[in-house]
Structures are given as structure tokens and as C-alpha cells.
């Protein structure tokens, strides 16, 4: 029977193993019990089916002694442990993590008892001497899978993770001696420490991973995000990387990652772009995702969208970064592209938060708020530290006017990523929606402080809050912040729009037009040309306004304000044309009347002269 179980395990017939394994353990348990009570009993005993998986280990404290005293049985104690391990593997692969947890725990407990009885001479976490499946270690008599206590504990930690027991997962990995931890165990323990907020032990674990595997780029990336300098990372990996052909890119990659971790998104964007253009990593999806994220966090939505669309075009099954692409498509109101992206991601995996986030943004764009909240919640259930899911859920709840819930999600996201601009903007919108202007000012000021470098977006956000002062006392201060934002980025459109509006309200329309014309030389946008057209109409420069309204509609045919402005100009020009025609007609009519009067006057004098002549001739005859 034992060999048959090994065969099922070898060929990964998990369902059959999950059925047969407990049956064999029950038979072995009943046989051993009958043999202990009645040595003359039948070897198979009364096989009572339906016993628990752990029945084969009942009385684990006497397992070693039973092996020496009982007659021949179906399974030896060590075979029984291996059978339990294989059954645990079957339950794990079938998704029955609680049963797998019970099986692994019983195996570890039994090994502990056997170790105390002196039957186990090798250390618990040591690597097995013989790795051939089905052969027992000559030193300990254990099968290699049972002998490797570290591997068993790692599997048990996975069960704890699946059953939402992170503390137990940390404890079981900590029980592996540090010298016997594999890079896999250190990586898992480091991630658990990181989620628990234990930064120092997490850094120590990730450094151990890099020492064993210098090209473990995930560990290097996490270390740099935790504040470890790129130079230290390079020192840990220098010997191995320098001797490995094809790793010339690693130094530049680590430098770019270090800039990204330091929130220098502009520098990171340049570094990733150079690496992508000047190395053999051109069009590599993971590198492009890093570039797209850097551009997005910097505030360059257009470039980030183009970069992430390249990723999706090269690899439609790539998930990382697609949540950000969905957010960009939502902001650009591209419903068709967003629907295609969400459908593709859901076909790739329903166990990734990116798929649910894309679906959430699609529903949000189509005014299906309840569905969007559900999809965002699904993403949060998969990864409760997913910032993009928390931002989406917060924005949808804000749209649904569930302000306290929205604020809670934005605050939770801020604990994870305090430098994300979208989080501060969401909180500001929540406070303004409640007419809590003072709190909104405080959050906007905090956004300026949280940005690692002066940010045009943060300055513009602060100015927008100041402009909503109910007493209108902060307009000069807001104006100075907008001017500073444009000094940092002369083509930042939101700041230009706000400053032009302030200048227009101050009756400085000429300055507003000059400002937007300078911006238009560097950057073209439909809204920019539409606002510029409106200002030119006010300045009675209809021909130039007509040109800008036409440009606005060419860039965005759905720009309603540009269309209305164009129609007003055309209507005004038609009215002026009609008035000109009317004036000309009136002038012609007046000239005709004058000629008629003149001709009538001349006719009157002629008749008078005729009458006088007639009277004179008549007098002669008389």
C-alpha cells in the first residue's frame, strides 16, 4: 500500500491520494491497536472507515516504542509519517488548507517525539542526504520529504497564509534555525515581517536572500524601498554579478530602483528610459512597467499611458501595472479601451487584484457605483495592502456620497503609501464635500510636505483649496502657489488653467491670454485651446478665437464648450453680415428717395413755368 501511495504522489493524482491515504492510515491504526490489545488478532483488524487523518499518530509519544514492540504492521512509524506528509500535500493541492495544516502539524509533532527518543540523529532543518523519491535516508530512516523539517514548516506556513493566520506563519518560519533557512524561507519570512511592520528583521531576511541569490531582483527592490542604498546592494551582489555574463545592466537597474524608492520619480523615469533604450532590455515588459509607474507617480499621465499600453500590446497576459493603466483610461474617459483591458485581464486571472481593479474602473466610468465598489472590495480581499484598490474604492464611495467610508479607505491607503498624490486629493475632496475647509487646507499642506520634491501637482492642489475659501481671502496666496507650480513645470495645465482664471477675474484678460499662449507653444490640449478661445472672444479677437476653437475640436470632437464657442462666433458673424446687408440696403433706399424728391422738385418747377407761359399768352389775346 505504501508503494501505491508513493506512486499517486509521484504522478500528482491528488484526489485519489486524498481518498486512499486516510483509508490506509485508518487501516494501519486499527491493525496496530488490535495487535497491541490482542497479538493473535487478524493483521487487518476491523477497518473502521471515516477516521480522521491524524488517527495514525494517536499516541504519538509512544510511536518509537511501538515500532520496537508491535508485530509487523501495514506501515512502519516512519512510513506512516511520510504517508501523512503525502496526504497533507494532496489536501494542499486540492485547496483544503485546514486539513493540510493538521496533517503537517502532526508530522512535525511526531518527528519531535521521535527526536527526543533518540531515534533521529540529524538536525531537524538539515537537508536530506538522499533526494530520490521513495528511498529512505540511511542515517535517520526517514523519507527525504519527512526528513526535511524546514520544507515541511514552509508548507505549513503556506497553510497558515491561506487560512489568514499570519502570526502563526511567522512563528513556524522562525522555528527554523537561521543557518538552515533556505532563500525561499527567508524571502517568505521577510515579506511577513514587512507586512507586520517589522522593518529591521525583514531587511535582515532579504539580505540573506541576496547573499545566497545575488540576482533575486525582488529582494533587492524591496530592500531599496526600505531605505537600503543602492551602493550597499551592489556590494552584496558585486562578486557574483561581475562574474556572470550578461549582467551589465544590473548596476544601472539598481540605481534606477534606488531613485524610485527615494521618490525621485523624474530621475527614475530618465534612468529606466535610458536602460530600456541603450541595453538589450528593449521592450522588456517588467522594465516598461517600472518606467510607466515612475511616469505615473511623477504626474505624466500621457507618457505613462503610452508606456503601459506598450506593455499590454507586447504581452496581453501581463498583469503588473495594468491597474494603473486602468486608472489612466478611466481619467481619459476611454470606455472602449477600458472594457477591452478589463475583459482581457479577467481572462488571464481572477486571482489577481489588477483584474478586479480594471473591472471596477470600467463600472465606475459607466456610472455603476455599487458594482465598482464590489470589484474594488474583491481586489482588497486578494491583497489588503493594494493601494490602487483602496484608491478606487475610496473614489467610488466619494462619488456615492458615502464620505466617512471613503475617508477611511483613503487613510488606510495613506498608511501604506503616504507620498501618493491621489490619496491626498481624495481626502481633500472628502473634506470639501463636507464643507470642512480648514481640514482640507491641512491635508493639502500635508501633501506638499509629503512629496519628496517640490511637486506642481501638490502646489496646485493646495492652491485649489485656497481658492475655495468661503471668504475669498486667500486668492493672492493661491496665485503665488500657482506661479511657483508653473516655475517648476511651465507646461503643467491644471496650474495654467487656474492662474488664467484668476487673471481673468482680476480683469487682466490680456495677461491670461499671454500665459495660455506660452503654454500652448509647449503643449497642446483640447481644453487649453478652448479656454484660450473663450478669452480671445472676450478680448474681441474673434478670428484667433475661431482658430483655437477649431484646434480644440480637432483634438477632441466631444468638447462641448469649444463647439458652443464656435457656434457663437459663427452666429455673431452671420448677424454682423446681415446687419451690413441691411445697412447697405438702407443706404441704397435713402439714395433712391433723395433722387425721387429731386426729380419731383424739378417736375414741379416745369409745371409752374408752363402755367405762367400759358397765362401770358392768354393775356395777349385778350
C-alpha positions in Angstrom: 0.0 0.0 0.0 2.8 2.4 0.8 4.3 2.0 -2.6 0.9 2.7 -4.2 0.6 5.9 -2.2 4.1 7.0 -3.3 3.1 6.3 -6.9 -0.1 8.5 -6.6 2.1 11.3 -5.1 4.7 11.0 -7.8 2.1 11.3 -10.6 0.3 14.1 -8.6 -3.0 12.2 -8.5 -4.1 14.4 -5.6 -7.8 13.5 -5.5 -7.1 9.7 -5.4 -4.3 10.3 -2.8 -6.7 12.3 -0.6 -9.1 9.4 -0.7 -6.7 6.5 -0.3 -4.3 8.0 2.1 -6.7 8.4 5.1 -8.1 4.9 4.4 -4.6 3.4 4.7 -3.9 5.4 7.8 -7.1 4.2 9.4 -6.3 0.6 8.5 -2.9 0.9 9.9 -4.2 2.5 13.1 -6.8 -0.2 13.7 -4.3 -3.0 12.9 -1.8 -1.6 15.3 -4.4 -1.2 18.1 -5.7 -4.7 17.6 -2.2 -6.1 17.6 -1.4 -4.3 20.8 -4.5 -5.5 22.6 -4.6 -9.0 21.1 -1.3 -10.1 19.5 -3.2 -13.0 17.9 -5.7 -10.8 16.1 -6.0 -10.6 12.4 -3.5 -8.4 10.8 -6.1 -6.2 9.1 -8.3 -5.9 12.1 -11.8 -4.3 11.8 -11.0 -1.5 9.4 -13.4 1.3 10.6 -13.5 3.8 7.8 -14.0 7.5 8.2 -11.3 8.1 10.9 -9.5 11.5 10.9 -6.3 11.9 9.0 -4.3 12.1 12.2 -5.6 8.8 13.6 -2.4 7.1 12.5 -0.5 9.2 15.0 -2.6 8.6 18.0 -0.4 8.1 21.0 2.5 9.9 19.2 4.5 9.9 22.4 4.9 6.1 22.2 5.5 5.9 18.5 9.1 5.0 18.8 8.4 2.3 21.4 5.6 0.9 19.4 7.9 0.3 16.5 10.1 -2.0 18.7 7.3 -3.9 20.5 4.4 -4.3 18.0 4.4 -7.1 15.4 4.6 -6.5 11.7 2.1 -3.9 10.6 0.8 -2.3 7.5 3.1 0.8 7.8 6.2 1.4 9.9 6.1 4.6 12.0 8.3 6.4 9.5 6.2 5.3 6.6 3.2 6.5 8.5 4.8 9.9 8.8 5.6 10.0 5.1 2.0 8.9 4.3 0.7 11.8 6.4 3.0 14.2 4.6 1.8 13.0 1.2 -1.8 13.3 2.3 -1.1 16.8 3.5 0.3 17.6 0.1 -2.8 16.2 -1.6 -5.1 18.3 0.6 -3.0 21.4 0.0 -3.1 21.0 -3.8 -6.8 20.5 -3.7 -7.2 23.7 -1.7 -8.2 22.1 1.6 -5.7 24.0 3.6 -7.1 23.3 7.1 -6.7 19.5 6.6 -3.2 20.0 5.2 -2.3 22.1 8.2 -3.5 19.4 10.6 -1.5 16.7 8.7 1.7 18.8 8.6 1.4 19.7 12.3 1.0 16.1 13.3 4.1 15.1 11.3 6.2 17.7 12.9 4.9 16.8 16.4 5.7 13.1 15.8 9.2 13.9 14.5 9.8 16.0 17.6 8.8 13.0 19.8 11.0 10.6 17.7 13.9 13.1 18.1 13.5 13.1 21.9 13.6 9.3 22.0 17.0 9.3 20.3 15.8 7.7 17.1 16.6 10.8 15.0 20.2 11.9 14.8 20.3 14.5 12.1 19.2 18.1 12.9 15.6 19.0 12.1 16.2 21.5 9.5 19.1 19.9 7.7 18.9 18.9 4.0 18.2 15.3 3.2 21.2 13.2 2.3 19.2 11.2 -0.3 16.8 13.1 -2.5 15.5 10.1 -4.5 11.7 9.7 -4.2 10.7 6.6 -2.4 14.1 5.9 -0.8 14.7 6.4 3.0 17.7 8.2 4.4 20.2 5.7 5.7 21.2 7.9 8.7 17.7 8.5 10.1 15.4 6.1 8.4 13.2 8.9 7.3 12.0 9.6 3.8 13.7 12.7 2.5 10.4 14.7 2.4 9.8 13.9 6.0 13.4 14.4 7.0 13.4 17.9 5.6 11.7 19.6 8.5 12.4 23.1 7.0 10.4 22.2 3.9 7.5 20.8 6.0 7.5 24.0 8.0 7.5 26.1 4.9 4.4 24.2 3.6 2.7 24.6 7.0 3.4 28.4 6.7 1.6 28.4 3.4 -1.4 26.8 5.0 -1.4 29.5 7.7 -1.2 32.1 5.0 -4.1 30.6 3.1 -6.2 30.4 6.3 -5.4 34.0 7.3 -3.1 33.2 10.2 -0.1 35.5 9.6 1.2 35.3 13.2 1.3 31.5 13.1 3.0 31.7 9.7 5.8 33.9 11.2 6.1 31.6 14.2 6.6 28.5 12.2 9.2 30.0 9.9 11.0 31.5 12.9 11.2 28.0 14.4 13.6 27.0 11.5 17.1 27.6 12.7 18.6 30.6 10.9 21.5 28.5 9.5 19.1 26.1 8.0 16.7 28.6 6.3 16.6 28.4 2.6 16.4 31.6 0.5 12.7 30.7 -0.1 12.1 30.6 3.6 14.0 33.9 4.2 12.0 35.6 1.4 8.7 34.4 2.8 9.7 35.4 6.4 10.9 38.8 5.2 7.6 39.5 3.4 5.7 38.5 6.6 7.9 40.8 8.7 7.3 43.6 6.3 3.5 43.2 6.4 3.7 43.2 10.2 5.7 46.4 10.2 8.9 44.8 11.5 11.3 46.5 9.1 14.7 45.5 10.7 14.2 41.7 10.7 12.7 42.0 7.3 15.8 43.7 5.9 18.0 41.1 7.5 16.0 38.3 5.8 16.1 40.0 2.4 19.9 40.5 2.7 20.3 36.8 3.4 18.3 36.1 0.2 20.7 38.4 -1.8 23.7 36.7 -0.3 22.5 33.3 -1.5 21.0 34.5 -4.8 22.6 37.8 -5.9 20.1 38.2 -8.8 17.0 38.0 -6.6 15.7 41.3 -8.0 12.6 41.3 -5.9 14.6 41.2 -2.7 16.9 44.0 -4.0 13.9 46.1 -4.9 12.2 45.6 -1.5 15.5 46.4 0.3 15.8 49.7 -1.7 12.2 50.6 -0.9 13.0 50.0 2.8 15.8 52.6 2.6 18.8 50.5 1.8 21.2 52.3 -0.5 22.0 51.1 -4.0 25.7 51.0 -3.1 25.1 48.5 -0.3 23.0 46.3 -2.7 25.8 46.4 -5.2 28.3 45.4 -2.5 26.2 42.4 -1.6 26.0 41.3 -5.2 29.2 42.5 -6.7 31.2 39.3 -6.7 28.6 37.1 -8.3 27.2 39.7 -10.7 30.6 40.8 -12.0 31.4 37.2 -12.9 28.1 36.5 -14.6 28.0 37.3 -18.3 25.1 39.5 -19.5 24.6 41.3 -16.1 26.0 44.6 -17.2 22.5 46.2 -16.8 22.3 45.3 -13.1 24.2 48.4 -11.8 22.1 50.8 -13.8 18.9 49.0 -12.9 19.7 49.1 -9.1 20.5 52.8 -9.4 17.1 53.4 -11.1 15.3 51.4 -8.5 17.1 53.3 -5.8 15.8 56.6 -7.3 12.3 55.2 -7.5 12.5 54.1 -3.8 13.7 57.6 -2.8 10.6 59.0 -4.6 12.7 60.7 -7.2 10.3 59.7 -9.9 11.7 62.1 -12.5 15.2 60.7 -12.1 13.9 57.2 -12.1 11.9 57.8 -15.3 15.0 59.0 -17.1 17.1 56.1 -15.7 14.6 53.5 -16.8 14.2 55.1 -20.2 17.9 55.1 -20.8 18.2 51.5 -19.6 15.4 50.4 -21.9 16.8 52.3 -24.9 20.5 51.5 -24.6 20.6 47.9 -23.5 19.4 44.6 -24.6 16.3 45.0 -22.4 14.4 47.0 -25.0 10.6 46.2 -24.9 11.0 44.1 -21.8 7.6 44.2 -20.0 8.8 44.4 -16.4 11.2 47.2 -17.1 8.5 49.1 -19.0 6.2 48.7 -16.1 8.8 50.3 -13.8 9.1 53.1 -16.3 5.3 53.5 -16.6 4.9 53.6 -12.8 7.6 56.3 -12.5 5.9 58.4 -15.1 2.5 58.0 -13.4 3.8 58.8 -9.9 5.5 61.8 -11.4 2.2 63.0 -12.8 2.9 62.5 -16.5 -0.3 60.6 -17.3 0.1 60.8 -21.1 3.6 59.2 -21.1 2.6 56.6 -18.5 -0.4 55.6 -20.5 1.6 55.1 -23.7 4.3 53.1 -21.9 1.8 50.8 -20.2 -0.1 50.3 -23.4 3.1 49.1 -24.9 3.4 46.5 -22.2 -0.2 45.3 -22.8 0.5 45.2 -26.6 3.7 43.2 -26.2 2.3 40.9 -23.6 -1.5 40.8 -23.2 -1.2 38.4 -20.3 1.0 40.7 -18.2 -0.8 41.8 -15.1 1.6 44.0 -13.2 1.0 47.7 -13.8 -2.3 47.1 -15.5 -4.3 48.6 -12.6 -2.5 51.9 -13.2 -3.3 51.7 -16.9 -7.0 51.1 -16.0 -6.9 54.3 -13.8 -5.4 56.3 -16.7 -8.0 55.0 -19.2 -10.7 56.0 -16.7 -9.4 59.5 -16.3 -9.2 59.8 -20.1 -12.8 58.5 -20.4 -11.8 55.8 -22.9 -14.6 53.4 -22.2 -14.0 51.0 -25.1 -10.3 50.6 -24.4 -11.0 50.1 -20.7 -13.6 47.4 -21.4 -11.2 45.5 -23.6 -8.5 45.7 -21.0 -10.7 44.5 -18.2 -12.1 41.6 -20.2 -8.6 40.5 -21.2 -7.3 40.7 -17.6 -10.2 38.7 -16.2 -9.5 36.0 -18.8 -5.9 35.9 -17.6 -6.6 35.5 -13.9 -9.4 36.1 -11.4 -6.9 35.7 -8.5 -5.1 39.0 -9.2 -6.2 42.4 -7.9 -5.3 44.1 -11.2 -8.2 42.2 -13.0 -10.8 43.3 -10.4 -9.5 46.9 -10.3 -9.8 47.2 -14.1 -13.4 45.9 -13.9 -14.1 48.4 -11.1 -12.9 51.3 -13.1 -15.0 50.2 -16.1 -18.1 50.1 -13.9 -17.2 53.4 -12.3 -16.9 55.0 -15.8 -20.3 53.7 -16.7 -21.9 55.1 -13.5 -22.4 51.6 -11.9 -21.1 52.6 -8.5 -22.3 49.6 -6.5 -20.6 47.2 -8.9 -17.4 49.2 -8.8 -17.3 49.1 -5.0 -17.8 45.3 -5.1 -15.0 44.8 -7.6 -12.7 47.1 -5.6 -13.5 45.1 -2.5 -12.6 41.9 -4.3 -9.2 43.3 -5.1 -8.8 44.3 -1.5 -9.7 40.8 -0.3 -6.9 39.4 -2.6 -4.3 41.9 -1.3 -5.3 44.1 1.6 -2.3 46.3 1.0 -3.2 47.1 -2.6 -3.0 50.9 -2.8 -4.7 51.1 -6.2 -7.7 49.1 -5.0 -8.0 51.3 -1.9 -7.9 54.5 -4.0 -10.5 53.1 -6.4 -12.8 52.1 -3.6 -12.3 55.5 -1.9 -13.1 57.4 -5.1 -16.2 55.4 -5.8 -17.5 55.8 -2.2 -16.9 59.5 -2.6 -18.9 59.6 -5.7 -21.7 57.7 -3.9 -21.5 60.4 -1.1 -20.5 57.8 1.5 -17.9 60.2 2.8 -16.9 58.6 6.1 -16.3 55.2 4.4 -14.3 56.9 1.6 -12.2 58.8 4.1 -11.4 55.5 6.0 -10.1 53.9 2.8 -8.0 56.9 1.8 -6.5 57.0 5.3 -5.7 53.3 5.1 -4.0 53.8 1.7 -2.0 56.7 3.2 -0.6 54.5 5.9 0.8 52.3 3.1 1.9 54.9 0.6 1.9 58.4 2.2 3.5 60.0 -0.9 0.8 59.1 -3.4 -0.9 62.3 -4.6 -4.2 60.6 -5.5 -4.7 59.7 -1.8 -4.3 63.3 -0.6 -6.5 64.5 -3.4 -9.3 62.1 -2.4 -9.1 63.2 1.2 -9.3 66.9 0.2 -12.4 66.2 -1.9 -14.0 64.4 1.0 -13.4 67.3 3.4 -14.6 69.9 0.8 -17.7 67.8 0.2 -18.5 68.2 3.9 -17.7 72.0 3.9 -14.7 71.3 6.2 -12.4 73.8 4.5 -9.9 74.1 7.3 -9.3 70.3 7.3 -9.0 70.3 3.6 -6.3 73.0 3.8 -4.4 70.9 6.3 -4.4 67.8 4.1 -3.4 69.8 1.1 -0.5 71.3 3.0 0.5 67.9 4.2 0.6 66.7 0.5 3.1 69.4 -0.2 5.2 68.2 2.7 4.9 64.5 1.9 6.2 64.9 -1.7 9.9 64.2 -1.6 10.5 67.0 -4.1 8.5 70.2 -4.8 5.6 68.9 -6.8 3.5 71.1 -9.3 0.5 68.8 -8.6 0.7 69.2 -4.8 1.1 73.0 -5.1 -1.8 73.2 -7.5 -3.9 71.1 -5.1 -3.1 73.4 -2.3 -4.0 76.5 -4.4 -7.3 75.0 -5.5 -8.3 74.5 -1.8 -7.3 78.1 -1.0 -9.4 79.4 -3.9 -12.4 77.7 -2.3 -12.1 79.8 0.9 -15.7 81.0 1.6 -14.4 84.5 2.4 -12.2 84.7 -0.7 -9.3 86.0 1.4 -6.6 83.5 0.2 -6.7 84.3 -3.6 -3.3 86.2 -3.6 -1.7 83.3 -1.8 -3.2 80.8 -4.2 -1.9 82.9 -7.1 1.6 82.7 -5.7 1.5 78.9 -5.3 0.2 78.5 -8.9 3.1 80.7 -10.2 5.5 78.6 -8.3 4.0 75.4 -9.8 4.4 76.8 -13.3 8.0 77.7 -12.5 8.6 74.0 -11.7 6.7 72.8 -14.8 5.9 75.5 -17.3 3.5 73.2 -19.2 1.5 71.9 -16.2 -2.0 72.5 -17.5 -4.1 72.5 -14.3 -2.0 75.3 -12.8 -2.2 77.2 -16.0 -6.0 76.9 -16.1 -6.4 78.2 -12.6 -4.0 81.0 -12.9 -5.6 82.2 -16.2 -9.0 82.1 -14.4 -7.7 84.3 -11.6 -6.1 86.8 -14.0 -9.4 86.9 -16.0 -11.4 87.6 -12.8 -8.9 90.4 -12.0 -9.7 91.9 -15.4 -6.3 91.1 -16.7 -7.5 89.1 -19.7 -4.5 90.1 -21.8 -2.1 88.5 -19.3 -4.3 85.4 -19.1 -4.2 85.1 -22.9 -0.4 85.6 -22.9 0.0 82.9 -20.3 -2.0 80.3 -22.1 -0.3 81.1 -25.4 3.1 80.4 -23.8 1.8 77.1 -22.6 0.3 76.3 -25.9 3.7 76.6 -27.6 4.9 73.7 -25.5 1.9 71.6 -25.1 -1.4 71.1 -27.0 -4.7 70.1 -25.4 -8.3 70.5 -26.3 -9.3 72.2 -23.1 -6.3 74.6 -23.4 -7.4 75.8 -26.8 -11.0 76.0 -25.7 -10.2 78.2 -22.7 -7.9 80.3 -24.9 -10.7 80.7 -27.4 -13.1 81.9 -24.7 -10.6 84.5 -23.5 -9.9 85.7 -27.1 -13.7 86.2 -27.6 -13.7 88.4 -24.5 -10.9 90.4 -26.0 -12.9 90.8 -29.3 -10.3 88.8 -31.2 -12.9 86.5 -32.9 -10.6 85.3 -35.7 -8.0 84.0 -33.4 -10.7 82.5 -31.1 -12.2 80.7 -34.1 -8.8 79.2 -34.9 -8.4 77.9 -31.3 -11.9 76.5 -31.1 -11.2 74.6 -34.3 -8.0 73.2 -32.9 -9.8 72.2 -29.7 -12.5 70.3 -31.7 -9.8 68.6 -33.8 -8.1 67.3 -30.7 -11.4 66.3 -29.0 -14.6 66.3 -31.2 -16.7 65.9 -28.0 -15.5 69.2 -26.4 -19.0 70.8 -25.9 -17.7 74.2 -24.8 -15.5 74.5 -27.8 -18.4 73.6 -30.1 -20.6 76.2 -28.4 -18.0 78.9 -28.7 -17.5 78.1 -32.4 -21.3 78.3 -32.9 -21.5 81.7 -31.1 -18.8 83.1 -33.3 -20.4 81.8 -36.5 -23.8 83.1 -35.3 -22.3 86.5 -34.4 -20.5 86.7 -37.8 -23.8 85.8 -39.6 -25.6 88.5 -37.6 -23.0 91.1 -38.5 -23.2 90.1 -42.1 -27.0 90.5 -42.1 -26.6 93.9 -40.4 -24.1 95.0 -43.0 -26.5 94.0 -45.8 -29.3 95.8 -44.0 -27.2 99.0 -43.8 -26.3 98.8 -47.5 -29.9 98.3 -48.4 -31.0 101.3 -46.3 -28.3 103.4 -47.9 -29.5 102.5 -51.3 -33.1 103.2 -50.4 -32.2 106.6 -49.0 -30.3 107.5 -52.1 -33.3 106.5 -54.3 -35.7 108.6 -52.2 -33.4 111.6 -52.5 -33.3 111.2 -56.3 -37.0 110.9 -56.4 -37.6 114.0 -54.4 -35.1 115.9 -56.6 -36.9 114.7 -59.7 -40.3 115.7 -58.3 -39.0 119.1 -57.4 -37.7 119.6 -60.9 -41.0 118.4 -62.3 -42.9 121.0 -60.1 -40.8 123.9 -61.5 -41.5 122.8 -65.0 -45.3 122.7 -64.5 -45.1 126.2 -62.9 -43.2 127.6 -65.8 -45.8 126.1 -68.2 -48.7 127.7 -66.3 -47.0 131.1 -66.3 -46.4 130.8 -70.1 -50.0 129.8 -70.7 -51.3 132.8 -68.7 -49.0 135.2 -70.6 -50.2 134.0 -73.9 -53.8 134.2 -72.9 -53.4 137.9 -71.9 -52.1 138.7 -75.2 -55.2 137.6 -77.0 -57.4 139.4 -74.6 
